[in-house]
């Protein structure tokens, strides 16, 4: 009897975090943690992208406190196969 072991792994490209204070977030992630800020396309709302160790990106998204601090993205902006 043989056993098949899968070596397939999911690769995580980025993680997104919502904030209501983009300036405080920039100060924390850039100055306190020392993350490297990278260019970000214009999505029509404020945000910051960071490269973390060349293997994953951190996306900080400005959200509206009047809407409970949540920004809803279209499904095409969330996951890709």
Secondary structure, 3 states (H helix, E strand, C coil): CCCCCCCCCCCCCEEEEEECCHHHHHHHHHHHCCCEEECCCCCCCCEEEEEECCCEEEEEEECCHHHCCCCCCCHHHCCCC
